[in-house]
Each structure stands twice: as structure tokens, then as C-alpha cells.
């Protein structure tokens, strides 16, 4: 652990590097590094059951975070560090020898952002870092970061902002040559001359040394609403917009339920009188963060005529609040936006979806299901919701098998699906609502 004389040496080295790079005030540079060092934490995570966004059915990892509000005990990190499914989190600052438990406040997949919380009494004497919500990109701006790349704890690295990368549907990021490796995720990226955070380390690029930063302005969309006591989750719609030439458009592509009143090809112009276009405003759900109504009026262009169409929406929530059911290596949740072609439109959402599969339960199983597949029936019982499934499974004797029928998508140009049947012995039944934590 970097404490005592080594900590002073590290800050001294950081100060020297910044001075060589032309920082105007050596004292200011030293203070920025010291303050950032004091605000950064190491995060240890243990995922019990993975959801779709976790990619894995379980796991342990280390990440980085930084204090943003000492009165609330809030620490900023990446969502993939905090985990989406049930995850135990422990954190410690550099000058601490032991870890303390943290809990999740909000988890967002769109910008890979999570706010976690520790007891405010533990951070009452620490200075939080400030997010620069209005930062405008300037190539060559000098930055530094602190994190734990490849188990190098509380490591300082310096670099510049090199560019921007737009993944369209997946969001837009800054790029930097500052070190980003496993363990760096969630670390603050700080302007050398202001000491403010302009981004957060989120990912590396496999074919180069570039790192991708979640922009502070995207983080602030969430933290500002949280601070105001509002729900910052993206609302959920029963339709999807088209992706044209790999870019999100404002054209309606798929409608999941006839009650929506939209048609494929409708061009959305505004919501509740607020003009909107993905090129300038991001996607529609991002633009509507904080809206707490259950209906919204869209202005759409249809057949050359502008129409006002009121549609139902579902309020979103932090993804760590997703209800789940686990048995025999399967983690299952509900999806209320299921493909309208499911069962030829005869089955209405919510639909049970396999979130992850732990094949260690039976290495020889040859399971053909995969995460994202939809469950049609269990032991011949179709259309079960999550809690109905739990009530049925809890009465099945331990080790007795149940038959699961699921729809499996085949990734071919035709995108067809198959019905697969598999038998599972009921073991380790668990669920989100029957736990104490």
C-alpha cells in the first residue's frame, strides 16, 4: 500500500512530471494531485449472479472510484465496476488499511456510470472532486488520472486528451493516452490546470494504447438529478428507433405494443414541445432523464404531415434494482419490451429472459440456451411471470428436474429462432425479493 514516505515521494514525482509538462503553478499542480489522491478509492467487487449487462454469470474484480459528495458519502465509478446483478462492494482510500462496505445508489448502463455510497462519517474530513459539467473538448488538454492498473495500487499517470470517439448507439467518449488497464476503470481524469474532473476512465482500446473516458457532462446528467432527489433513470418505451448507417436516427423502427400508436417510419421531432434530434441531443431516453410522467406527447412526421401522438412510457430505475430469480445456474429476469414477433404476437410482455448461465453447474450439459433467450414455459406452464415461476419452483423437491422451453435466436442473415427444451434439476433457488440484503 502506498503510504508514508512513499506517498510523499509519489506526489513529488507527479509534481515534477507536471512541471516538466509546463504547468503554470507548481504549487497548484501539487495540490491537484494530492487532493485527487485523497479522494480516490480502490473498489473490490464480488458478483453473485450476473445480469445481461454483466457479461459473466459471476466474478470478482478490482476497480477505481472517487469521492464526489462527502455529505452523502457518494463515490463515482463505472457501472461495470459496481456490477449490475447482486454484488458485494468494499472500498478503501489510500491511507486506510482496511476496507469498508459500500452500497449502490444508482447504476446506469448507457454511460457506464454508477454512484455508490459509504457512511458519510468515514469521509467527513475528505475533499470531494468536482465534475466539470460544462467542459468543451479541446485536443491536447493536459490531464492526469489515478487508479489501479494491473494491481498497481493508487498509481498516477499523465497524458493529454487525444480525440473523441462516437459509438453512436453506444455513446460518445473522449480518448486519451493516459494509462488505462484492468483496474483503472472508474478513475477520475483530471485537468492539470483546474483540478476538475472532465471524464472517467471507462475502457481501453485493444489495438492501441488509447483509453476511453465517459464525459463529465454525461455523468452530470445523472448526478445533478440524484442530488435534487429526482429519478435520473432513462424512461422505457415500447418502441425502438432505427439505426441507419450504424447511427441512431429519429425514425421509429420497431413497435412492441399496439397501444403505443406509433408506426415504423414515423419521424420524431419533439417530446412535450421540446425539440429533439439524436445528432445534437443524444438518444431520446437520455434527453428525457428526470421526466416523471407516465405519458408523453410526441410530435411526429408521418406521410409528410406533422401529428401529435400521446404514448405511454414506463419510468426507469437503477439497474441494480432489477428483480431476478436464480436456480441451477440460470439467472432470470423480466423484459417488458420483448420482440413483438414473440409467439406471433400472442404473448404480451413481460417475458422471462435468461440473463446469464453458469455452466459450471454441469460442464457436460451441452446447454443450447444463451443469455438473452426468452423462456416460453416451465413444465408446460406458459406465460409465467417471475414471481409465479418462483412460487412454482419453491415447491419442487430439491434435485427434481423441471423442463424449460426457450426461444433461441440464430444469428444468420434471416435472424430466425428455434424452440429448445432442456431439463434442469432445481438447486440453489434464490431471488432478489427473498433476500435480507
HUPE-V758692 format. One record per run of one state. SS is the DSSP state (helix for helix, strand for strand, loop for the rest). FROM is the first residue (numbers start at 1). LEN is the number of residues. If there is no record, write none. Layout:
# HUPE-V758692
ss,from,len
SS,FROM,LEN
SS,FROM,LEN
This chain:
# HUPE-V758692
ss,from,len
loop,1,4
helix,5,16
loop,21,5
helix,26,14
strand,40,8
loop,48,4
helix,52,3
loop,55,4
strand,59,11
loop,70,4
strand,74,4
loop,78,1
helix,79,4
loop,83,4
strand,87,7
loop,94,6
strand,100,9
loop,109,4
strand,113,5
loop,118,2
helix,120,3
loop,123,8
strand,131,1
loop,132,10
strand,142,6
loop,148,1
helix,149,3
loop,152,3
strand,155,12
loop,167,1
helix,168,3
loop,171,1
strand,172,5
loop,177,11
strand,188,4
loop,192,5
strand,197,8
loop,205,6
strand,211,5
helix,216,12
loop,228,8
strand,236,1
loop,237,2
strand,239,6
loop,245,2
strand,247,9
loop,256,2
helix,258,3
loop,261,6
strand,267,5
loop,272,2
strand,274,2
loop,276,2
helix,278,4
loop,282,2
helix,284,4
loop,288,7
strand,295,8
loop,303,2
strand,305,8
loop,313,1
strand,314,1
loop,315,4
helix,319,3
loop,322,3
strand,325,3
loop,328,2
strand,330,6
loop,336,6
helix,342,4
loop,346,5
strand,351,7
loop,358,1
helix,359,3
loop,362,12
strand,374,5
loop,379,2
strand,381,2
loop,383,3
helix,386,8
loop,394,7
strand,401,9
loop,410,7
strand,417,9
loop,426,4
strand,430,2
helix,432,3
loop,435,3
